[in-house]
Amino acid sequence: MGRDKIEKLWSLIENNYLASDKEALQDSFARHLEYTQSKTRYTTEAFDSYKSCAHVVRDRLMERWNDTNQTYFNDNVKRVYYLSLEFLLGRALSNALLNLGILPEMERALADFGLSHTDLSEIEPDAGLGNGGLGRLAACFLDSMATLQLPGEGYGIRYDYGIFEQKIVNGYQTELPENWLRYGYPFEIIRPEYQYTIHFYGNVSQYQDDQGSLRNDWLNTEKVMALAHDIPIPGYQNDTVNTVRLWSAKSTREFELAEFNIGDYVGAVEGKINSEIISSVLYPKDDIPAGKELRLKQEYFFVSATIQDIIRRHKVKNPSVLNMPDKVAIQLNDTHPALSIAELMRIFVDVEKIGWDKAWELCVPIFAYTNHTMMSEALELWPVDLLSNLLPRHLQIIYEINHRFLNNIRQIYPNEEDKHKRMSIVQELPQKAIRMANLAIIGSHKVNGVSHLHTELIKQKLFADFHDLWPEKFTSKTNGITQRRWLKLANPRLAGLISDTVGENWITDLYELEKLEPYAADASFGEAWQKVKLENKKDLALYIKKQNGIEVNPYSMFDIQIKRIHEYKRQLMNVLHILHLYRQIKNNPTTPIVPRTFIFSGKAAPGYYMAKLIIKLINDVALKINNDPETRDKIKVVFLANYCVSLAQQIFPAADLSEQISTAGMEASGTGNMKFTLNGALTIGTLDGANIEIKEEVGDDNIFIFGLDADQVRDLKTSGYNPLGYLNHSPELHDVLRMLVDGEFSAHKEDLYKPIIESLLYQGDNYMVIADYQSYCNCQQKVASLFQNQAMWTQKSIINTAHVGKFSSDRTIQEYADEVWGVKPVKPKIKQGRKSMK
């Protein structure tokens, strides 16, 4: 086709704005049903209707997506690239309809066909690209970047199988493959034009070039191809559609043909499988050498493809990489992408032939690093032997970075060898390994924690040496959540009541919810608030009945703890309190008890024995209590399997009480606590993570705080904590633990819960369950007392929602943009003939 004809065709496309009125949506839906899905009135199934609806929405995203990217390109703007091994995006259909502003019209359009957008949305699988808070935070950040019209893009891996699907069988967690891509994903676009070669293994050859400079060639490598898949991320009704680009691993043609041409078909297929396994599963089991190597392969595969893509994109508009700090900001979401520092240095030095000093001068201003944990188990250490084998050139580069850094600090801190050892990227003992957090700090211009407490702890404890050296590097960026998904979409009843009362500006400025405070004491508004909560609880009760076969009382207090199952999050303490209430009722059935429904949800890592045992305990306790005629009308216990974003959207709106009870000093921030508060739940929690800042915002009288703070936890451990001493002063707890020892909840295996008893009483109670237990129970009595006064409880619920403005991810991202990335909003230029959303 000639160039003039191409231009004419493109003009027709650009001027054919896809309307979003009911009739236009119906026409698009019908066309996709027949021409995309190849269905007729006789063969259409619900899944076909979902995919047709998804394509209708995708069509309307495409124009804005193209306009957004073209504007960024034409204006050569500085962009931020958010690198994360996890993105828990949730369902895309409903979110896109909301952000495009066509949700009501689509609902009306589908109703004429006897369909519901809600029903079709539930067919969509959650994109299985993450495990928990890290991935959900990343998704909220992408939403906020697009809503604030910041030129940003996410990068990750397109896992074939995400975090496992959780089933509960006889009370135990069992793991099944989460094949979220089984039937395709209509919101992704494959970009075959963006493929990159990723190298592994091999050897490094050193030589002098014509100018006498020492050069390094990485030779004899094994190669894998990275293929780009793009997912659109729409801002809220503002024409901006950003991108998350995910990489899938593909075998190289050369590798396949080399085997095939010598007649080894099986070898060719095996090579393909071995290559493509890199992007097959999120978090492969890494407690064996092969699993650890695969995990490192994933990380390098991800960062190498990403860095190559960023440089390719940069060079399209810029003649060299020398101005990259002016055009590129890269945010490392935890240490998983930290190898990108070594990869960028490799490309600068080996490919671009830039001298080391200049390359490092370019590198550091580009990177910023977010630390998400104080726990040593999550601070990555890669054995030197593994890096030497898999990425020999990168190990050389890391050694050179470390050598120059240590030379520098030896001048600043002479005769402080212990400090030098702590700050070194290379750990010598007990195993020689690379400290990825140290690499990330040294190679970045900014390092942030994710709450005020967490930032202070990393400055004073975890990275105190680095903070002494570079205090200006460290900053606090308290996490946030997007109110578009977690209130407007997840809780339409409450969102409608709020908008009818104070307007809709809160959707893009969460501080607008402060206008609710005068209504906290308004009786009629309080009744409307209570009605919304009750209807949400009835919805969740129906779900529980359908999924678990358990009838719960929606007028009871919904006491909810949903998060990853881990000892430090202390689901165990919650269970012990439930057993305490159970004993009270059994010992005196006439004892007045505020009816409660205790709801748990969350996944345990497949290899985490103690966490899986806690899940078993929750389910055994539920089985006994829910079937006991003396207790089942007063307390119920429910474990909802397979926690994910879409399930969370049903749970948060129904919560009365939010359990945020981690051991103080161990939860970096938390975002579940923010989602509960946004939806009007009151918090019972420790002074940990963002709980501290929630307390500051909502006021001491509107939150339930108990237990030791981080300093007290540290001091108690230092002075010699003895859990048996606490137990001797708590006969109630003694009796509760005796129930576990006696096998009251494990008749089939009396000593099943012996490891829990051993951990609490004889192995140091590392997470201070015994130390905080009585304070927790006392606080729960205050909770029960207040819940009996529904008018007062509702006032506090309204105040919680009214003061949650700080915890919008919009605020967090604006702080990153202003103080870390140096990026500015860019409004897409809409092509002539198209309509802007504003």
N, C-alpha and C positions, 0 to 999 in steps of 0.2 A: 504494500500500500504506500503510495506517495506521501511525502511529508505534508503537502497541503490537505490531503484527504484525512490524514491523522489529526491535523489541527482542527479541521471541520468537525470530525467525530468527537474530539475532546470538548469542543465548544458546546456541542449538543448535550454531552454528559454534564458539563459544569452548569449549564443553564436549566437542567431538568431537576429542580429541587424536589427532593422526596418529601412530600407533604406528610403531616402527622395528624390530620383530621381523621375522624372515624372511618369514613369511606375509603380514604387512601390507605389506611392501615389494613382494612379488610381486603382491599384489592391486592396489596402486597402479600398478605397472608395466603390468599387463595392461589396466587401465582407461585409462591414458593412451595405450597403443598403439592401442586401439580408438576412444576418444572424443575424444582430443586429436589423434592422428595420422591417424585414420580409416583404420586398417590392419586387415587380416585375416591369418590364418595363411598365406595364399597370396601376399600382396602385401608382407609386411614385409621391409624391407631393413635393413642394418646402421645406416644413418643414422637410420632410424625408431626403432630400439632405443636409439641414443644419446640422441635427443631425449626419448623416453619416460623413460629413466633420469634425464635432466636435470630433467624436470618432477617426478618423484618426489622428487628432492632439493630442488627449489625449493619444493614444497609444505611441506616440513619446515623450510625457512628462513623462510617467510612468517609463521608464528605468532610466532616469536622476533623477527623484524624489526619486526612491528607492536608487540609488547610493548616492545621497546627504544625505538622512536620515541615511543610513548605515554608511557613513563616520563620520557624527556627533556622532553617537552612539559609533562606534569603538574607535574614538579618545577622547571620553569623553570631548568634547569641552565645553567651556562656551557659553551659548545661551542667546539671548535676546528674551523676550516675550512681544509683543506689544499689550496691552489691550485697546480695543476701542469698544464702543457701536455702532460705525458706520464704515462701509467700503464701499465706493462708487467705486467699482472695475471697472465699465464699462463693455463693451462687452469683453469676454475672447477669442473668436475665433481669431479675427484679431490680438490681442495683442500677443497671443501665437505663431501664425505663424510668426510674426515679430521677436520675441525674439528667436525663434528656428532657424531663418534664412532660412525658407523654403517658405516664402510668394510668391516669383516669381515662384518657381516650382509648388506650389499649384495652382496658377492662370493659369499656362499653362496646368496643369493636368485637371482642371475643364473645361477649354475652349473646350477641345475635346468633352466634353459631352454637350456643349452648355450652360454651367453654369458659373457664375462669383462669385468669392470669396466675392466681395463687396456686391452683392445682397444677398448672403447667410448670410453674417454677419449681415445684417439689419434685418433678421428674429429673431436674438437672442435678448431677452429682457435684458435690463439693470438689473443687480443684484440689487434688491431693498433693500439694506442694509444700506442706509444712507440718510441724509437730505441735506447736503451741504458741506461747506469747511472742516469740521472736518473729514468727511468720505473720501473725495477725497484726503486730505492730507495723511490719513492713507494708502490709496491705493498706492499713490506715494512712501511713505516710504517703503512699502513692495517690490515694484519694485526695489527700490534702494538697499535695503538689499540684494536681490537676485543678482543684477548686480554686487555689490561689494563683493559678495560671503561671506557675513556675516551670521553666523548661527543664523537665526532669524525666529520667527513664530508669526503670528497674531492670536489673539483670539477675538471672538465676538459672536453675536447671529444670528442664521439663521431664520430671520423673515419670516413668511409665507406671510405677507403683509408688504411691505416696506412703504416708504413715499408715500402718496396718488398719484393717477393719477389725474392730473389737467385738467379740461375742462373749457372752457370759454363759458358761456351761457348768452346771453344778456349783455355781458360785465362783468359779475360777475364770480369770481372763484367758481367752484363747485368741490367737491372732490369725487372721485370714488376709490374703492379698487384697489390697485396695486398688482395684483396677478401674480407676476413674475414667480412663480413656477407652474403655471397652467399646463404646459405640461412637467414638469421635467426640470432638469438642468444637462446636460451631463458632465459638468466639475467637479462635486462633487463626492466624494467617501464616502459612509456611513461607519462608523467604529463602528459596534455593539459591538466590543470587548472593546470599551472605553465608558462605561456608568457609571455615578456617581449618587449617591443619594444626593438630595438636601433637606435640612430640613427647615421647617417654623413653627412658633408658638411654642406651648409647654411651658415648664417651666424648670427652672434650679434648680438642687438639689446639695447642697454643703455637703461635707463630708471630713473627714480626712483619708488619706490612711495609710498603715501599717507603713510608715516612719514618720507619723505625719504631712505630708504636706496637705494643704487645696486643695481639688480637686472639680471640677464642672462637673456635668453630665447634658447635655441638653436632656430632656426626653419628651415623649408624643407629639412628633412632627408630623406634616403632611409632607408627602414625595412626591417628584417629581423626575423623572429621567431625567438626561441630556445626550443626545445622540450626539456623535461627527460626524460632516460632514466635510471632508477635501477638500479644493480647492487648486490646485497647483499654485504656483507663480513663473514663470520662470525668471531667469536672462537673460540678453542680450547676447546670443550666447556664453555661458560660462559653460554649463553643470550643473549649479546650478539650482535646483528647490526647493524653500522653500514652506511653507504651511501657509494657514490661516485656522484655525480650528474654526468652528461655531457650537454652541450648539442649539439643538432643545429640547423642553420640551415634555416628554412622561409621561403618568401616570404609577404608579408602579403596577406590577401585583398583589401585595398583596392588594392594595386598591381596585382594580377592583373585585377581587375574593371574598373579604370579603362581598361586597355588593351583588354580583351575587349569592353567595351560600345561602343567606337567602331569595332569590327570588326577590330581588329588582334590576331588570334589568335596570330600568330607573335611579335609583340611581347610578349604576355602570357607565352608559354612562355619566351622569352629572358629576361624579367625573373625568372621563377621559377628558371631555371638559374643566372643570375648571382647571385641571392640565396643559393642553396643551396650554391654552390661553396665558401663560407666554411668549411664543415665537411667538405669532400670529402676533403682529403688532408693528411696530416701533413707539415709542413715543405715547403711549396711552394718551388720553385726561386726564390731571391730575389736573383739577381744581375742581374735586369732590373727596370725600374720597376714593371711590372704585378705581378710576383711579390713584390716588396718591399711593395707596397700590400696585396696579399692577405694577406701574413704579418701586417702590422699590423692589418688588419681582423680576422683570427682572434684576435689577442690582445685587442683591445677587445671583440669579440663575447663572448668567454669571460668577461672580467672584469665587463662590464656586466651580463650575465645573472646572474652569481654574486652580485654586490653587491646587485642588486635582490632576488634570492631570499633572501639573508641578512637584509636589512632587512624583507622581507615576513614571514619566519619570526619575526624578533624582535618585530615589532609585534603578532603574534597574542597574545602573552602579556604584552607590556609596552606601556604607553600611549604612550611616546615613545622616540626614539632617544638620549635624554640619558644613559641608563644602559648604552649598548652596550658600553663597555669592561669592564663588570662581567659581561657575558653573552656576549661575542664575542671570539674570538682568531682572527686570520687569518695563516696562514703562507704566505709567498711563496716557492715553490720555484724559485729562480733569478730572473732579472729579467723573465721572460716575463709574469708577472702584475703587474708594477709599476704599470701604468696603473690598477690598482684603487685606488691612493692618490688619484690625481686624480679617479677616478669617485666614490669615497665623498665627497670634498670637494665635488664638483659637486652631489651629491644633498643633502648637508647644507646647502650655501649656497643653491642655486637652488631646490630642491624643499621642503626642511624649513624654509627661511628662517632658518637659524641664522647668527649673526654669524661672521665669519672666524676670529677668535681662539678663540672657543668651539669652532668646528668643528675647528680644528687640534688643540685640547686633547683633543677626543674621538678624533680620527683616530690620532694617533701611538701611544697605548697599545694600539690594536687590532692593529697590524701588526707582524710580525717577518719578517726577510729572511734567507734562506740563500743564501750565495754558493757556487757550485760550481766556479769555475775562476779561474786566474790568467791565462788566455790572452786577450789583447785582442780576438781575433776573436769570442769568445763573450760579451763585455760589450757589450750592445746599445746601438747608437747609432741614433736615428731622425732622419732629416733634418727640419729645421724646416719646410721647404716641404711635405713630405708630411703632417706632423701638422696644419699650418695648413689644408690642403685637406680632409683626412679627418675630423679631430677639432678644429675650431677652438676650441670652448669649453674643451677639455682643455688645449690649448696655452696659452690665457690663464691657466688655473689653475696650470699648471706654472711659467709666468713669474712669477706672484704668489708661489708658494711660494719660488721662487729669489730673487726680489727681497727678500723678508723675511729669508730665510736669509743672504744676502750682507750685508744691513745689519747683521745680528747679528754675523757673524764679522769685519766691518770694525772693529767696536768692540773685539772680543777680540784681533784680530791687525791693528792698524793698520800701514800702510806695508808690508804683505806681499802685494803685488799678484799675485805668482806663485802664492802659496798660494790666494788668492781665485779665480784662474782655474782652478786644478786642482780646487777644491771645487765650483765652479759646476755646476749641473745643465745649463747651456747651454754647449756647446763652440762656440767662435767660429771656429777654424781647424783643419784646412784647409777644412772645410765646417761651416756652422752646423747643429748637431744637438743632440738631447737625450740626455744620458747617463742611461740608465735605472738603472744601478747607484747613481749619486749620488742620484737620486730615491728609490730604495728605502731607502737608508741614512738620508736626512734624514727620510723619512716613517715610519720604524719605530722602535720602542723597543728592539729587540734585533737584532743582526746576528751571524750565526755562520758560521764555516768548518766544514768537514766532516772534519777531522782536526787533530791538534795542530799538525803542521808547516804545514798549509794556513792555519790560523787565525793562526799567528805571521807567516806571509808576508803575509797581507792586512793585519795590524796594522802590520807594519814596512815593507811595500813598497806594495802595491796601494792600500790605503786609509789610509796612515799619517797623512795630515792629519786625517781624520775620527777616527781613534783618538786623536790628540792632543787633539782637541776633546771627544770623548765616550768615554773609555776604558771606562766602565761599560756602554756599549752592546754591546761586543764580547765574544763568548763562543765557546768551542769545543764542538762537538757531533759527535764522531766517528761516522761512519756505522755502520750495522749491517745485519744480514740476519735474516730470520725462519728459525729452525731448524725450524719446522713444515714449510715447503716444502722447504728446502734440505738437510735431513737426514732427517727423519721420512718425508716423501713421496718425495723424490728418491732416497734410498738406504735402502730398507727393510731390506736385509740388515745394513748397519752399524747402523742404528737399533735393530734387533732384538737384535744382539749387545750393544750398549751398555745397552739396557733390561734385558736378562737379567742383566747384570753389576752395574749400579749403580742400577737402578730407572728409573722414567719421569719423575721430577721435572724432568729436564733440558729436557723439552719446553716448560715454561713458566719455567724458571730455568736458563739455559745454564751458569751457574757450577757447577752440579751435575756437569758433566763433569770437574771437577777430581778427582773420585773415581776417575777412570780412571788417574791417574798411578801409583799403586802397582802396577798391572797391566802397566806398560810393560816391566818386566823379567821378567814371567811368560812362560815359554816356551810353555806351552799356549795362553794367551790370545793371544800373538803369532802363533801358527800359525792360530788362528781368525780373527784380524785379516787375516792374509795371504790366507787362503782367500776372505774376503769381497771383498777387493780384486781377486783373480784372477777371481772370477766376474763382478764388475762390468766388468772389462776384456774378458772374453770376450763379454759383452753388447754392449759398444761395438764390438768387432771384428766382430761379426755385422752391426751397423748399417753400419759402414764398407764391408764387403763388399757389402751390399745397395745402398747409395747410390752408392759410388764404384767398385765392382768391384775393390777393392784388398784383398788378404789381408795382415793384419798379425799379428804374433806377440804374443799376450797376455802372454807371459813377458818380452817386451822392456820397457824403461822407456817409459812413456807420458809424453812430455814435451809439455806442452800450453800453448798461448797462444791464448786465446779472448777477444776484445774488439773493439771498434770498430777498424777499420783506420785508423791515423793515424801520421804520421811520429814524433810524440813518444812514442808507445807502442812504437816501435822493433821492430816485426816484422822490419824489415830486418836488424837486428843478429843476430837469431835465425837468419835465412836465411844470413847470412855465416858463422856458426858451423857450420851444416849443410854448407856448401860446403867449409869447412876440414876437417871429418871426411871428406867425400867425397874430397878430395884425398889425405888420409892413406891411405885404403884403396886408392885407385888407384895411388899411388906405391909402396905396400908392402902388398899384399893379405894378408900374414900378420900385420900389425899388430893386436894385440888391441884390439878395440873393444867396449864394452858395447853390446849391441843396443838401439836406440832407435826408437820410433815418434813422429815429430814431428807433432803435430796442431794445425792452425790453423783458426780459424773467426772470422767477423766480416764486417761490411759496411763498405764505403767510401761516403762521400757521393757521389751521382751525378756531381757536378761536380768532385770532388777527383782530379785527374789522377794525381798522384804516388801516392796511396793505391791507386788502381786498378792502377797499374803494378806496385806491390808484390804485389798479388794475382796478377797475371799471372806475376811472377817466381816466387812460391811454387809455382804450378801447373806452370811450365816445369821448375823444379828437381825437383818430384815426378815428372814424366813421365820425366825422364832417369834419376834415381837409382833409381826403383822398377822400371825395366826394364833396369837394368845388372846382369848376373849376378854381377859382382864385389862389388856393394854392396847389392843388394836384400835379402839375408838379414841384413844388419847394421844398415842404417838404412832406414826408410821415411818418406815425407813425405805427409801427407794434408791437403787443404783441404776441410772440410765446409761445404757451401753452406747459405745461409739460416739463419744463427744466430738463435735465438729462445729464449724461456724453456723451452719443452718440449725443445728439443735440448740446452740447457744442463743440464737435469735428467738427461740421459743421460751427459753428458761429465764433470761434476764428480766423480761417484762413482768414475770409472775412472782418475783422474789420479794419477800418481806424483809428477811435478814440475810446479809452477805457475810459469809465466813472468810475472813482474811487473817488467819491465825498462825502464820509462819513464825519460826523462831527469829527473834529480832536480830537484824544484821545479815540475814541470809537472802531475803527477797530484794532484788535490786530495785524494782519498782512495782510491777504488777500493772495490768490494765483491766483485768476482770473487776477489780475493786472500783475502777472508774465507771465501767459499764453498769454495774449494779447501782451506784450512786446516781448516775444519769437517769436511771429508770425508777428512782424513788425508793430503793431499798436502803435500810439502815445498816451500818457496818458494825460488826463485832470484830475487833482486831488488835494486833500488837502494834507497837510503835516501830514499824518496819516498812521499808520501801516508801511508796507513795501514800500509805496510810497516814503518815505524819502530815503530809501536805493536804490531804483530804480533811483531816482534823482541823488544820489551820483555816481551811476555807469554810467548812460547814459549822465550826464552833464546837467547843468541848461538850456542850449539852446535847449535841445531835449525833453523837457517835459513841460507841461503847468500846473503851480502851482498857486492856488488862495486861498483866504480865510484866516480865522483865524487859527493859530496853536494851539496846545493843551494848552499851557500856556495862550494864549490870550482868549481861550474859558473859561478856569477856571476863569481868572481874570474878564472877562466880567460878568459871572454869579455871581461872588462874589460881584461885585460892584453894581449889580442890573440891569440886562439887561431888557430893555424895547423895545420889537419889534415894538411897535407903533411909537417910535421915529425914528427908521430906515425907517419905511414905509412913514412917513411924508416927508422924504428927497428923496423919490423915486416915482415920479408920474407914471412912467412906471409900476412899480410893483403894485401900487395902482389900475391902470386900469386893469391889468391882474387879480388880485384878484376879482375885481368888476365883471368880466365875470363869475366867479364861483358863486358869491353872487346872480347875476341876473339869474342864471339858464341857461346860454347860452349853456351849455353842458349837461343839465339835464332837458330838457323841460318837461319830463314826471313827474318830481318831483323837483320842483324848489329849495327846500332847501336841496337837497341830499348831497351837499358838505359843508353844514354848519359846521359839525364837524371838517373839515379840516381848515376852516377859524377860528373857535373858538380856535383850537389848536395853530395855528400860531400867532394869534393876542391877545388872551385874556387868554390863559393858559400857557404863558411863553415861547412858541417856544423852547421847551427843546433841540431840535436838531439844532438850530441856522440857520434855513433856511433863515429867513429874514435877519439876520446879514450878511450872506455870499452871498446873492443873487446877489447884484450888482457886486461884485468882480467876481462871476461866469460868469455873462453876459459879462463883460469886457474881461475876459479870452477867452470866446467863440468867441468874435470878432477877437482876435488874431489867434485862430484856423482857422476861416474862411479865413482870409487874407492869412495865410500860405498855405492852401489847394489850393488856386488859383495858387500857384507856385508849380506845381507838381514835378519839378526837385528837388527843395529844400525839399519838403515834403518827397520825396523818399530817399534823402540822410539821413534825420533824421530817417526815418523808418529803414534803413539799420544799422545805428549807434545804434538804440535801440536793434535790434537783436544781434548785435556784442558784446554788453556789458551786456548781460543777464546771463553770465556764473555763477555768484555768486548764482543765484536763481535756480540752479539744486538741486533737492532733494538728489542727490549723495553727494553734499557738506554738506548738512545738516546732513545726516546720518553718514558720515565720522566723523563729529564733535561729534555727539552722541557717536559713537563707541569709539573714542579716549578719550573723556573727561567725559563721563557719564557712559557708559556701561562696558568699558574695554573688548570688544570682538575683535577678530582678524579674518581676512579672512581665510576661509578654502576651499581648492579646492577639489571637490569630487573625490574620487578614482574610476576610470572607470574600470568595470570588463573586464577581458581579453576577447577579441573577439568583444568588443564594440568599437565604434569610438568616439573620443572626438570631440567637436565642434571646438577646437582650437589645 
